[in-house]
Structures are given as structure tokens and as C-alpha cells.
Amino acid sequence: MQNIIKNIKTLKNKRNAVILAHFYQDPDIQDIADFMGDSLTLAQYARKTDADVILFCGVHFMCETAKILNPEKIVILPDLDAGCSLADSANKQEFREWIQSHPNHTVISYINCSADVKAMSDIICTSSNAEKIINSFPKDEKIIFAPDKLLGGYLNRKTGRDMLLWNGTCQVHEIFSEEALAELIIKYPKGKLLAHPECGENILLYAHHIGSTTSIINYVQESQDEVFIIATEPGVIHQMQKQNPEKIFIPLPSNDGCACNECPHMRLNSLEKVMVALERLSPQIHMSEEKRLAALKPLERMLEFS
């Protein structure tokens, strides 16, 4: 393991590379990253880095976002199969037909979508800025929200809107067990439930705090409470535990009883694959300039809000 980490550092310097990692990555990848964040902060960082190579430890749509914002840079993903169930739910052709069947609607797409879907959108959002972006439009604005129907439902309730929702979900956040949550609430009566808004309403109803990954981390840092039940991908617990070693974090189990609902796509990346990717400068992310420019416009609109 130490030899691999040493090789990664050597290759990173040789390539003038930066390693970006999402909070849902394995702890060993989090520990070697130059910068960590949620989708919004990673997009912001990718836009301003002066590295020649961006190695993105995340999933495919995140790497596409980095490439859209940095066409002149080499963007590599340790495992090209690291996709996203939510992004994959919005097929390009089906999505085009769907928005064409609802003319005169503003299309707001969650950043967890493909470059093709971004290119068909009016503005992109993340869980950090979605409410702000939605509220920037008049109350009577006709809006399509894609691809996460659970996040969209939460935002409809929060903003009083009636947005049309694409039928997509995150396979991690939709399977948390309400029954297991009830048991944990009884066992830890002083525990605070922190939930990502991609969770179902049946979980969010119990939450003491609903927010993006970064928002959840910040809440823990500022809270005087000692016990937290975490309803999001458990990789985030690694950072919270490092920052708050005296506090207790309990991952909420899934419906099958496993307290380990890790994203199988995020976890495809490994230190070995990071080393090989830096060595070979592959797999690289490529896209046509036409698609990139079409996807860039709604991304830049989003970043103006951030």
C-alpha cells in the first residue's frame, strides 16, 4: 500500500496532476486526494485548477463536468465503468422526447446527469444550490426537474412548486430502511438524523437536518450533539470521524438490513487504478466540442449562483 501511495505522489508530480475526490470514495482514496468535496465544490475547484491533468476519483458524470469546464486539460477517471444509476436513468433520446412533449418549460437538471442531458438543460443545479436556483424563477414558471424524482419532490415541497419530475432515483438513497430508522431512534433518543435530500420522504420526515454532503459535514462540525444517524453514502463518515473523533456516527441501514449501502459505482475506483491511470494517462474523458459548449452554458449559469 505504501509503495502504491509513493508511486502516486511521484506520478502526480511528473504529470502536474491534481487528484479530486468525492466524499463517497473509499477512505484510502480520500486520504491521498489533493481536494475533496461534493458535486458543487468539485466543479468549482475543477474550473480554477492550474494542473495539466485532472484525475477525478468519482463517477463518470463528474469527470464529464470537469472536462466541460476544462477542455484544454486531460481529465482521467480511474475506472471508466464508474457510472451512476441516477445519471443512467435519463437516456438521451427518451429525455429529449420528454422535454419536447412539455414545451414552454424551463429545464433544471441536477448535476448528477450525463453531458447529453446537461446540453438539453437551461440550467444545472446541485443539492447545495437547487432551492436558490428554483426560487430565482417566478412562482408561475413551468419547470421540468430531472433526473432525481426524490430530490425533485423534496424541492417541490420546500419551494411550493409543482415541477414536472423525471422518474429517476439514486440507488443508494432510495433504499434506506424506515423500520431500521425507528429502531435507531429508540436506541439513540438523543441522536440526530442527518439526511441527503435524495432520500425518500419517509426518511426525510424524521430528519433534524437535510442537506448536501458538505452541509451535513458542516452541521456535525458546528453541532454540540454527540450522536448522529447518517442517511447518505457512508463514505462521508470518514471525514466526519477525522474531524470529530469524539462523536459517534451510525450509518442508516438499507431495506435489506445491511448498514453498508455504499455506492457500487463510486467504489470501483482504487489506489491501484489511480496509479495506473496516472501512469498511462487513461482512461480519458472525451466529447465533441458541440456537446461541450451546449453543456457548458447551463453549467456556467449554475456557477453564477455559487
Secondary structure as the mmCIF struct_conf table of DSSP 4:
data_model
#
loop_
_struct_conf.conf_type_id
_struct_conf.id
_struct_conf.beg_label_comp_id
_struct_conf.beg_label_asym_id
_struct_conf.beg_label_seq_id
_struct_conf.end_label_comp_id
_struct_conf.end_label_asym_id
_struct_conf.end_label_seq_id
HELX_RH_AL_P HELX_RH_AL_P1 GLN A 2 ARG A 15
TURN_TY1_P TURN_TY1_P1 ASN A 16 ASN A 16
STRN STRN1 ALA A 17 HIS A 22
TURN_TY1_P TURN_TY1_P2 PHE A 23 TYR A 24
BEND BEND1 GLN A 25 GLN A 25
HELX_RH_AL_P HELX_RH_AL_P2 PRO A 27 ILE A 32
BEND BEND2 ASP A 34 ASP A 34
STRN STRN2 PHE A 35 GLY A 37
HELX_RH_AL_P HELX_RH_AL_P3 SER A 39 LYS A 48
BEND BEND3 ASP A 52 ASP A 52
STRN STRN3 VAL A 53 CYS A 57
BEND BEND4 GLY A 58 GLY A 58
HELX_RH_AL_P HELX_RH_AL_P4 HIS A 60 LEU A 69
TURN_TY1_P TURN_TY1_P3 PRO A 71 GLU A 72
BEND BEND5 LYS A 73 LYS A 73
STRN STRN4 ILE A 74 ILE A 76
BEND BEND6 PRO A 78 PRO A 78
TURN_TY1_P TURN_TY1_P4 LEU A 80 ASP A 81
HELX_RH_AL_P HELX_RH_AL_P5 SER A 85 ASP A 88
TURN_TY1_P TURN_TY1_P5 SER A 89 SER A 89
BEND BEND7 ALA A 90 ALA A 90
HELX_RH_AL_P HELX_RH_AL_P6 LYS A 92 GLN A 100
TURN_TY1_P TURN_TY1_P6 SER A 101 SER A 101
BEND BEND8 HIS A 102 HIS A 102
TURN_TY1_P TURN_TY1_P7 PRO A 103 ASN A 104
STRN STRN5 THR A 106 TYR A 110
BEND BEND9 ILE A 111 CYS A 113
HELX_RH_AL_P HELX_RH_AL_P7 ALA A 115 ALA A 119
TURN_TY1_P TURN_TY1_P8 MET A 120 MET A 120
BEND BEND10 ASP A 122 ASP A 122
STRN STRN6 ILE A 123 CYS A 125
TURN_TY1_P TURN_TY1_P9 SER A 127 ASN A 129
HELX_RH_AL_P HELX_RH_AL_P8 ALA A 130 ILE A 134
TURN_TY1_P TURN_TY1_P10 ASN A 135 SER A 136
BEND BEND11 PHE A 137 PHE A 137
TURN_TY1_P TURN_TY1_P11 LYS A 139 ASP A 140
STRN STRN7 ILE A 143 ALA A 146
BEND BEND12 PRO A 147 PRO A 147
STRN STRN8 ASP A 148 ASP A 148
HELX_RH_AL_P HELX_RH_AL_P9 LYS A 149 THR A 159
TURN_TY1_P TURN_TY1_P12 GLY A 160 GLY A 160
STRN STRN9 LEU A 164 LEU A 165
BEND BEND13 ASN A 167 ASN A 167
STRN STRN10 GLY A 168 GLY A 168
TURN_TY1_P TURN_TY1_P13 GLN A 171 VAL A 172
HELX_RH_3T_P HELX_RH_3T_P1 HIS A 173 ILE A 175
STRN STRN11 PHE A 176 PHE A 176
HELX_RH_AL_P HELX_RH_AL_P10 GLU A 178 LYS A 187
TURN_TY1_P TURN_TY1_P14 PRO A 189 LYS A 190
STRN STRN12 LYS A 192 ALA A 195
TURN_TY1_P TURN_TY1_P15 PRO A 197 GLU A 198
BEND BEND14 CYS A 199 CYS A 199
HELX_RH_AL_P HELX_RH_AL_P11 GLU A 201 LEU A 204
TURN_TY1_P TURN_TY1_P16 LEU A 205 TYR A 206
BEND BEND15 HIS A 208 HIS A 208
STRN STRN13 HIS A 209 ILE A 210
HELX_RH_AL_P HELX_RH_AL_P12 THR A 213 GLU A 222
STRN STRN14 VAL A 227 ALA A 231
BEND BEND16 THR A 232 THR A 232
TURN_TY1_P TURN_TY1_P17 PRO A 234 GLY A 235
HELX_RH_AL_P HELX_RH_AL_P13 VAL A 236 GLN A 243
TURN_TY1_P TURN_TY1_P18 PRO A 245 GLU A 246
BEND BEND17 LYS A 247 LYS A 247
STRN STRN15 ILE A 248 PRO A 251
HELX_LH_PP_P HELX_LH_PP_P1 LEU A 252 PRO A 253
STRN STRN16 SER A 254 SER A 254
TURN_TY1_P TURN_TY1_P19 ASN A 255 ASP A 256
BEND BEND18 GLY A 257 GLY A 257
BEND BEND19 ALA A 259 ALA A 259
TURN_TY1_P TURN_TY1_P20 PRO A 264 HIS A 265
HELX_RH_3T_P HELX_RH_3T_P2 MET A 266 LEU A 268
HELX_RH_AL_P HELX_RH_AL_P14 LEU A 271 ARG A 280
TURN_TY1_P TURN_TY1_P21 LEU A 281 LEU A 281
BEND BEND20 PRO A 283 PRO A 283
STRN STRN17 GLN A 284 GLN A 284
HELX_LH_PP_P HELX_LH_PP_P2 ILE A 285 ILE A 285
HELX_RH_AL_P HELX_RH_AL_P15 GLU A 289 GLU A 304
TURN_TY1_P TURN_TY1_P22 PHE A 305 PHE A 305
#
